C-alpha cells in the first residue's frame, strides 16, 4: 500500500480559471515555493500575488520546468509566511 504525500491548496478559487484551487508546489532543485492551478496546471510566478502571471521554468534557479515541480510540505508553506487559515 502506497501512501501519497498530502496536497495543500489555498482556500481561494483560482483567479485565472475560476474553477480550480491553487496547490502549493516547489522546485525540486532549489525549493522555490509557488502554486499551480489544480484545474489547468498553470504555475503562478508568485503565490502571494496570483495576478503577477505565470512561469514555465523556475524563476529562482532557471533549471527546472514547472511541470516537474513537486507537492510542497506544510512546513515549507508556513516558512513562506502562509498561515494554516489560508490553506487546507
C-alpha angles and dihedrals in degrees: 000000000000121000114207123220111258116260120222123207132188110248091238129088114251108268090212103055098012090217111071133055126241110253119206113245136166139204110259089214104050104005094242105172124220140129136261125204105250090212102049102017092231113151118224120222094222125023090203093053112034090179091066091088137240138301133206098193127040106274091208104053100011090217110094128066109233091235085070094055116122132226109277124237121244089239091058091048091053091047088055089060102259118135127222088249090064099057142031 
